[in-house]
C-alpha cells in the first residue's frame, strides 16, 4: 500500500521534472542526443569533434567505433542515427538499405608503405608496378631490378621481401587495394577491392599495430599502415610514384592535394575513389572516410541536429584535422558536402 | 538423557517427514534438473543460432565449404579448408610440445618434489593460466618471433630442410610460432590438473606397490596407469583451449589462407579468421560464412572431445576409479 503511494508520488515528481527540463531548454537542439556507429579509422577525430561540439552546443553524440561493416549493419537496422564507413557503399549496398542514404566525406587519410631495410638511409622509392609486384608475390627480393631501377645510388640487399597486409577487415585495406586496382588491371581482375581480400602473397598482421609490429621485427618486410600511425611511430615510409610521374612522400598536404585533384569527380559522385589522382603533388594511395546519413531522417529534430553538427564539422571541425594526422577537406569538397546537407529533407522540407 | 534430548534428536513422525519431503524433495530435484537442462539448452541455443546465422552460407556452399580452399570475400567464395587445417595443425603441435614435459612436471610436483616446493610451484604454474592471451601474443610477436627467425628456423632449414615440414624462409611467424605459444598457454591446465589427479591417486597405490617390493619407478608406473583417465581428461581440457584460442594465435600465425605443408609457413585458424573479419564483414554471405566457421569449430571440438572420451574408455576398459571420477 505504502509502496503504491510512493510510486505514484514518484511518477508525478518525474513528470514534473520532465516538464521542467523541457521548459528550461532554450533551444530544442540542446536536449538532443545522437548515436552513431561504424569506422574505427576516424574515431580519434570524431571523438574530438563530438567532445568539442558538446561543450559548445550541449548536443551529445555517442559514437561506437565497432568497424565499418558493423556500422553499415546498424544503419540498415535503423538502430543508430548515423553510420560511418571507410569504404563508400556500393550501388548494391545502397539498394539494400531500407531508406535512402547519403555519403558525407569528413576527412582524408593516406596509407603509407612502411619498410624495414637495415642500413638503408634516405627514403625508398616505389613505382605502382613494384608495389603490385611485391603484393602479387612476383617481386620477391629487394635487389629486383624493378625496384633498383628507381632507387639509383642505393645498395638494396638480396634479402627476400615479406609483404605484410592487414589480416582484419579494414578501411585501410580498402584504400590500399582500391589503389592497386586502379594501377593494375591484373590486380583488379585477380584480387579485386574490399575491406578484406584474398591476398596472393605475404603475411597478415592484426590492426596497424600488428602490421607495424611484423615490419619492425622482420628485416626485409614491407607493410601498409595508416599515415597517422606511421607518423606517430616514426616508421620509415616509401615515396610512391604518382600519376604525374613524381615520387611523393605521404603527408597530410599531399593527401589533401589528392582530394583537391578529385574534387570534380567527387562533385558528381562523392563515392568516387580519390586514389591515383592526377595532380603532381598528390600522394596516390589515399581515401576518404564517410558519414552515412539518412536522406529523409525518421526523426526531424534529430536530423536537424545531425545536419547542424556536420555543418560545424565542415567549418570549425576541419581545423582540428592536422593535429590528429588527418588530411582536411579542400574547400571544393566542403562545398559538395554543404550542397548534400541542403538536400536533406525532413517531413517534406529541408532539414538544414 | 534420550528422553530429554533436544529437538534435533527427536524422532520425526512419519507424516511429518512425508509432508516436508512432499515439497522439498521435488522442488530440489526440479531445481537441479533445471540447472542441468539449462546447460544443454545453452549448448542447443548456440548450435541453433549458429546454424540460423550460417544458413545463407550453408545453402550456397553445402559440404563444399569443408573441402574448398578458396576464401575470397571479394568474389564471395568461401571454403574453410585452410582454416580447418590451421586449427588442427597448431593444436596438434601444441599438444605434442606441451604434453610430455607437462606430465613430467606434474609427476615431479606430485611425487618427487618436497611438499612445500610442490605447492609453491603449482601455484606459480596456475598463475600462468591467468595471464591474458594478448600478453602471450605480444611475447610471441616481439620475443619468440625474432628468436625463431634468427636462431631456430635457420637451423631447422639447414639441418632438417630435406623434410617438407621445414622448408621455406625464416620469417619467425607461422605455424611453428603459433604452436609454441599455444603449448605454453595450455601447459598450466595439463600440469595442475594432472598433479591433482596424481595426488588423489598416489597415496594408497604407491604404498601398496612399495610394500610389494616395487622400486620407485615401478611404483610410479602403477600410479600413472591409475591416473591415466584423469590425465587424459586434463589433456582434453587443454586441447579445447588450444582449438579455440584466438588473440594470441592471430598475432603470430601470419594470417594467410594458404595450406602450407611447412611448419615455417603461415596460415590461419578458424577462430583467428572470425576475430579478424567479423567486424568488417559487410556482405550477407561473408557474415554467414564466418558464422559457419564457428559452427565448424564447434563440431570439431565436439568430435575431438568424443574421440578422446572413447579413447579413455578403450584404454581403461571402462574402468572408473579414483582418478576417473576426479
Interface residues (C-beta under 8 A of the other chain):
Chain A: X66 X67 X68 X69 X70 X72 X87 X93 X160 X162 X167 X168 X169 X170 X171 X191 X192 X193 X194 X195 X196 X197 X198 X199 X202 X203 X204 X205 X206 X210 X213 X214 X217 X218
Chain B: X70 X71 X72 X73 X74 X75 X141 X142 X145 X146 X149 X169 X171 X172 X173 X174 X250 X251 X254 X255 X256 X257 X266 X268 X272 X275 X276 X277 X278 X279 X280 X281 X282 X286
